[in-house]
Every structure is written in structure tokens, then in C-alpha cells.
Amino acid sequence: MRIEIAPGVRLFVDVEGPSLVPDGPALREKPTLLLLHGGPGYDHSGFKPAFSALADVAQIVYVDHRGHGRSDRRPAAEWTLDTFADDVVRLCDALGIVKPIVLGQSFGGFVAQRYIARHPAHPAKVVLSSTSPHMALPRKLAMFERLGGAEARRVAEAFWTRPCAATWGPYNAVCKQHYNTQPQPAEAGQRTIYNEDILFTSAGGEQQTMDLLPGLAHAQCPVLVLAGDADPVCPLEDALDIAGALPPQWMRFHRFANVGHGAWRDDPVAAFAVLRAFITAP
């Protein structure tokens, strides 16, 4: 379904599970887990069906960012982290969601970091999964070279310094295979609706100069940072920077061994155990 969050702005939303569930003589309210997908230019489908594993402990809300996937197309001037972060609040207002648990994966983690900075009192908890606070291109290139040799480094450098159709094709062919340590189903990518205009605009613009670390000091709730030690595009060192910038009383950190981009893709048992414990913790 499409939900209007502002005049003329509709986001695609899919909701899994009820908020209120029978519990003896009463109805118990489950927390709402709001999932912010990666990209930019992708959609929410990468979370499905894996995140159904958490439907017993949380109502799950899948959303396509403004201009992405099945959401309405919007002008390029709106493709900013500030806008996407504010959309989290707008969507929650439209749906009547109070104190969500917000999980941002990769690019969705950029959005979640800006959300922490701009709306620190809004969430109950935040999960920053396989994400970065800045470009830190040398780290990316070193990881791609470690995993795929000189060619992977060369192709990664070409794309991240000049994101466009000409560099994206080789990057997909050479570098994407190193994102994860376990084989990923081909049909997962086939289900995705891409908006490459957003990808090239964001990767070639705001992502080149962003520094999300200062805003993390505003956090007012538990923030779980998840990172794989074999992630080339959002390397472990980036996650450590995020952890170091969060207020110590709110920071939670989990490192996954031999795991790449999106821990649930390579080690779902461990990843969902960590997420389940975080969601259900008082």
C-alpha cells in the first residue's frame, strides 16, 4: 500500500503481523520494527523473507524510501539524507507508530544515523547494520583488493570515484560478488526495483562528503551496531568509528566473523539471535 506522508508524497509500505496480540485476558502490544533498506536506488525486497523470523516479537514495517522502489517518484532535490531521515518521522506520524525500533541497513544506515541526529527522542531503539558514517574510500579499496585482487580494487575505485552507468556495470560484475561470504540467491536481485538515477546522484554527491559521526552524539536510546569482518563496502573499521561516536551508555556492538554485507545474509542464525535479544531487551 502507499501511505501519504506529506502533500503529494506517498511511500510504499508493507506491514507484517499485528501490533496487538492476545495475551491472556488482555492485548499485548508488540514493538514496531521499521526497516530502512540499502542502496541508494534499491527497495525493501532485500529484507524478505528473512526478517519474517522476527515477526513473533515485533510488528515489522517494510518501506521503500522516497523516490525508491514502489514509492512515488520524486524530484532529485528531495534525494537527501535529511529528507529521508525526516520521512521516518512523517511515516510514523501517518501510521500512528510511537517509539519504533528503526533498523537501517547500509544506505538505510546512513538514513538512520541522520535520523538519530535530527530526531534523537523519536525512536525506542536503533540498529545500524553494515553501514558507514563517511566515504573512507581507502578502506573500501583495501578490502576489495583483499577479497578480489587488483581488478576488484580498480573497478571499485572507478565506480566510487565516478558513479555512472559506465562504471556500474563492471562494478556489478566484478565487485558485488565479494559483498558476502555465502552464495546469495540470484532471484533476490531479480525481485528488486532499481532507480539508478538516485544511486548515481547520491553516490556521486552527498555520500562523497558526508560525515555522520558528530550527529551520533545526540543518541538518546540504545543503538546496536552490527558489522561483519569481511564486508568490503562498509568495512569493519567504519562500524568501529560509529561505535566510538555513540554515547557509551547507549552503544551496543556486535562483530560477526566471516560475514560480509548484511549479517543475516551470511549467518542468519547468529544475526537474528542478536537482533531478537536486542528487540526484546527491557
C-alpha positions as CSV (number, residue, x, y, z in Angstrom):
1,M,0.0,0.0,0.0
2,R,1.0,3.6,-0.5
3,I,0.8,5.9,2.5
4,E,0.8,9.7,2.1
5,I,3.3,11.2,4.5
6,A,3.2,14.8,3.1
7,P,1.1,16.5,0.4
8,G,1.8,14.6,-2.8
9,V,4.4,12.3,-1.2
10,R,3.4,8.6,-0.9
11,L,5.7,5.9,0.3
12,F,5.2,2.2,-0.3
13,V,4.7,0.3,3.0
14,D,4.1,-3.3,3.8
15,V,3.2,-4.4,7.3
16,E,3.8,-7.9,8.6
17,G,2.0,-9.0,11.8
18,P,-0.4,-7.3,14.2
19,S,0.7,-4.7,16.8
20,L,-1.7,-6.1,19.4
21,V,-1.7,-9.8,20.2
22,P,-3.8,-11.8,22.7
23,D,-2.1,-12.3,26.0
24,G,-4.4,-14.0,28.5
25,P,-7.2,-11.6,29.3
26,A,-5.5,-8.6,27.6
27,L,-4.0,-7.5,24.3
28,R,-0.2,-7.1,24.5
29,E,1.4,-4.5,22.2
30,K,4.5,-5.7,20.3
31,P,7.2,-3.2,19.4
32,T,7.2,-2.0,15.8
33,L,10.4,-2.7,13.8
34,L,10.8,-0.3,10.9
35,L,13.2,-1.4,8.2
36,L,15.2,1.1,6.1
37,H,16.7,-0.6,3.1
38,G,20.0,-0.2,1.4
39,G,21.0,1.3,-1.9
40,P,20.5,4.1,-2.7
41,G,18.2,3.3,-5.5
42,Y,17.1,-0.1,-4.3
43,D,13.9,-1.2,-2.5
44,H,12.8,-3.1,0.6
45,S,12.7,-6.5,-1.0
46,G,16.2,-7.5,0.3
47,F,14.7,-7.9,3.8
48,K,12.2,-10.5,2.6
49,P,11.6,-13.3,3.5
50,A,14.4,-13.3,6.1
51,F,13.0,-10.8,8.5
52,S,9.8,-12.8,8.9
53,A,11.9,-14.6,11.5
54,L,11.3,-11.7,13.9
55,A,7.5,-11.4,13.3
56,D,6.7,-13.2,16.6
57,V,8.5,-10.5,18.7
58,A,7.8,-7.4,16.6
59,Q,5.4,-5.9,14.1
60,I,7.5,-5.4,11.0
61,V,7.1,-2.4,8.7
62,Y,8.9,-2.6,5.4
63,V,9.2,0.7,3.5
64,D,10.6,2.0,0.2
65,H,12.4,5.3,0.7
66,R,11.0,8.4,-1.0
67,G,11.5,8.0,-4.8
68,H,12.6,4.4,-4.4
69,G,11.0,1.1,-5.4
70,R,7.2,1.2,-5.3
71,S,7.1,4.6,-3.7
72,D,6.1,7.6,-5.8
73,R,8.9,9.1,-7.9
74,R,10.1,12.4,-6.6
75,P,12.4,15.2,-7.8
76,A,16.2,14.9,-7.3
77,A,16.2,17.8,-4.9
78,E,14.5,15.6,-2.4
79,W,17.0,12.8,-2.5
80,T,18.9,13.8,0.6
81,L,19.7,12.1,3.9
82,D,17.9,14.9,5.8
83,T,14.7,14.3,3.8
84,F,14.9,10.5,4.1
85,A,15.5,10.8,7.8
86,D,12.6,13.2,8.3
87,D,10.4,10.8,6.3
88,V,10.8,8.2,9.1
89,V,9.0,10.6,11.5
90,R,6.5,11.6,8.8
91,L,5.7,7.9,8.2
92,C,5.4,7.1,11.9
93,D,3.0,10.0,12.3
94,A,0.9,8.8,9.4
95,L,0.7,5.3,10.7
96,G,0.3,6.2,14.4
97,I,3.6,4.4,15.3
98,V,5.1,5.6,18.6
99,K,8.7,4.8,19.7
100,P,9.7,2.5,16.8
101,I,12.7,0.3,16.6
102,V,14.4,1.6,13.5
103,L,16.9,-0.7,11.6
104,G,19.0,0.8,8.8
105,Q,20.9,-1.4,6.5
106,S,23.9,0.0,4.5
107,F,22.4,3.2,2.9
108,G,19.5,2.8,5.2
109,G,22.0,3.1,8.0
110,F,23.1,6.4,6.6
111,V,19.5,7.5,6.9
112,A,19.2,6.1,10.4
113,Q,22.3,7.9,11.5
114,R,20.8,11.2,10.3
115,Y,17.5,10.3,12.0
116,I,19.4,9.9,15.3
117,A,21.0,13.3,14.8
118,R,17.8,15.1,13.8
119,H,15.2,13.2,15.9
120,P,17.0,11.7,18.9
121,A,14.0,11.4,21.1
122,H,11.8,9.6,18.5
123,P,13.0,6.0,18.5
124,A,12.9,3.4,21.2
125,K,16.0,1.7,19.8
126,V,18.1,1.9,16.6
127,V,20.0,-0.8,14.7
128,L,22.9,0.3,12.4
129,S,23.6,-2.7,10.2
130,S,26.6,-2.9,7.8
131,T,26.8,0.8,7.4
132,S,29.3,3.7,7.3
133,P,29.4,7.2,8.6
134,H,31.6,8.5,5.8
135,M,33.1,7.5,2.5
136,A,36.6,6.4,3.7
137,L,37.4,5.1,0.2
138,P,40.8,3.8,1.0
139,R,39.3,1.2,3.4
140,K,36.8,0.1,0.8
141,L,39.6,-0.3,-1.8
142,A,41.8,-2.2,0.6
143,M,39.0,-4.7,1.4
144,F,38.1,-5.2,-2.3
145,E,41.7,-5.8,-3.1
146,R,42.0,-8.3,-0.2
147,L,38.9,-10.2,-1.4
148,G,39.1,-9.9,-5.2
149,G,42.6,-8.8,-6.0
150,A,43.9,-5.8,-8.1
151,E,41.0,-6.0,-10.6
152,A,38.3,-5.6,-7.9
153,R,40.2,-2.7,-6.4
154,R,40.5,-1.0,-9.8
155,V,36.8,-1.5,-10.6
156,A,35.7,-0.4,-7.2
157,E,37.8,2.8,-7.4
158,A,36.4,3.6,-10.8
159,F,32.8,3.3,-9.6
160,W,33.2,5.1,-6.2
161,T,35.1,8.0,-7.8
162,R,32.8,8.3,-10.8
163,P,29.4,6.6,-10.2
164,C,27.6,6.3,-13.5
165,A,26.2,3.7,-15.9
166,A,29.6,3.1,-17.4
167,T,31.3,2.2,-14.1
168,W,28.2,0.5,-12.6
169,G,28.1,-2.4,-15.0
170,P,31.7,-3.5,-14.3
171,Y,31.2,-3.0,-10.5
172,N,28.2,-5.3,-10.5
173,A,30.1,-7.9,-12.5
174,V,33.4,-7.8,-10.5
175,C,32.8,-6.4,-7.1
176,K,29.3,-7.3,-6.0
177,Q,30.2,-11.0,-5.7
178,H,32.5,-10.1,-2.8
179,Y,29.8,-8.4,-0.7
180,N,29.0,-11.7,1.0
181,T,30.9,-14.8,2.1
182,Q,28.0,-17.1,1.4
183,P,26.2,-17.6,-2.0
184,Q,23.2,-15.4,-2.3
185,P,20.1,-16.4,-4.3
186,A,20.0,-14.9,-7.8
187,E,16.3,-14.3,-7.6
188,A,16.7,-11.9,-4.7
189,G,18.3,-9.3,-7.1
190,Q,15.7,-10.1,-9.7
191,R,12.9,-9.0,-7.3
192,T,14.5,-5.6,-6.7
193,I,13.1,-2.5,-8.4
194,Y,16.1,-0.2,-9.1
195,N,16.2,3.6,-9.6
196,E,19.7,4.1,-10.8
197,D,19.3,7.9,-11.1
198,I,19.1,8.0,-7.3
199,L,22.1,5.7,-7.0
200,F,24.4,7.8,-9.2
201,T,23.2,11.1,-7.8
202,S,23.6,10.1,-4.2
203,A,26.8,8.0,-4.5
204,G,28.4,10.8,-6.6
205,G,27.2,13.6,-4.4
206,E,26.2,13.6,-0.8
207,Q,27.9,10.3,0.0
208,Q,31.3,11.6,-1.1
209,T,31.5,14.3,1.6
210,M,29.1,13.1,4.3
211,D,30.3,12.9,7.9
212,L,27.6,11.4,10.1
213,L,29.8,10.9,13.2
214,P,29.1,14.2,15.0
215,G,25.3,13.6,15.0
216,L,25.6,10.3,16.7
217,A,26.5,12.0,20.0
218,H,22.8,13.1,20.2
219,A,21.6,9.5,20.6
220,Q,19.1,9.1,23.5
221,C,18.3,5.4,23.2
222,P,20.1,2.0,22.8
223,V,21.9,1.8,19.4
224,L,23.1,-1.6,18.2
225,V,25.9,-1.5,15.6
226,L,26.2,-4.7,13.6
227,A,29.3,-5.4,11.4
228,G,30.9,-8.2,9.5
229,D,34.6,-8.5,9.4
230,A,34.5,-9.4,5.7
231,D,32.4,-6.5,4.5
232,P,34.2,-4.7,1.7
233,V,31.7,-1.8,1.0
234,C,31.1,-0.9,4.7
235,P,34.2,-2.2,6.3
236,L,34.5,-3.1,10.0
237,E,36.6,0.0,10.7
238,D,33.7,2.2,9.7
239,A,31.5,0.4,12.2
240,L,34.1,0.9,14.9
241,D,34.1,4.6,14.1
242,I,30.3,4.6,14.6
243,A,30.6,2.8,17.9
244,G,33.2,5.2,19.1
245,A,31.0,8.2,18.3
246,L,27.9,7.0,20.2
247,P,27.3,7.8,23.8
248,P,28.8,4.9,25.7
249,Q,25.7,4.3,27.8
250,W,23.7,3.7,24.6
251,M,26.2,1.9,22.4
252,R,25.9,-1.8,21.7
253,F,28.2,-3.5,19.3
254,H,28.4,-7.0,17.7
255,R,31.0,-8.1,15.3
256,F,30.4,-11.2,13.1
257,A,33.3,-13.3,11.9
258,N,33.5,-14.3,8.3
259,V,30.4,-12.3,7.5
260,G,30.0,-9.6,4.8
261,H,27.4,-7.1,3.9
262,G,24.2,-7.8,5.9
263,A,25.0,-10.3,8.7
264,W,21.7,-12.1,8.2
265,R,22.7,-13.0,4.7
266,D,25.8,-14.9,5.7
267,D,25.0,-16.1,9.3
268,P,21.2,-15.8,9.8
269,V,21.1,-17.9,13.0
270,A,23.6,-15.6,14.8
271,A,22.3,-12.4,13.3
272,F,18.7,-13.0,14.2
273,A,19.6,-14.2,17.7
274,V,21.4,-10.9,18.3
275,L,18.5,-8.9,16.8
276,R,15.9,-10.8,18.8
277,A,17.8,-10.2,22.1
278,F,18.1,-6.5,21.3
279,I,14.4,-6.1,20.4
280,T,13.2,-8.0,23.5
281,A,15.6,-6.4,26.0
282,P,14.0,-4.1,28.5
